[in-house]
Amino acid sequence: MLINWKAEDKKWAISQIQYYFLSERDEEIGELAAENLLEFFSEKIGTYYYNAGVKDASKQAEAHAARLDEDLYALMRPTKK
């Protein structure tokens, strides 16, 4: 598993999977089946979501750094030559 779930968060995610199967597929699945599905998606697909988050954070950091550079440049005082 890629992340260490808090017990209540994992329980919530499992219940959401069970709810999805019931509401969308009219199929009941047990807690163990839902947990196995959660672990499968976490291991097989979770990395793609993680990498997308890292890319988004990188873009935000670059934008912030550019603004910071502009702000620092604005603080410069003219020099006499």
C-alpha positions, 0 to 999 in steps of 0.5 A: 500500500502506498499510503498509511491510512488513518483508520477512520479515513480507510473505513470511510473509503471502504464505505464509499466503495461499497456505496458505489457498488450498491448505488451504481451497480445494484450490487452489495460487496462486503468490507473485505472485497471493498478493502481489496479493491481500495488496495488494488487501486491504491497500488496500481493507479495511485502513483498516477494521481500522486505524480499529477499532484507533484506536477501541480505543486511544482507549477504552483511553486514556480509561479510563487518563486516568480512572484517572489523574484518580482517582489524582491526586484521591486525592493531594489533601490537605484544606485548612483553612477 
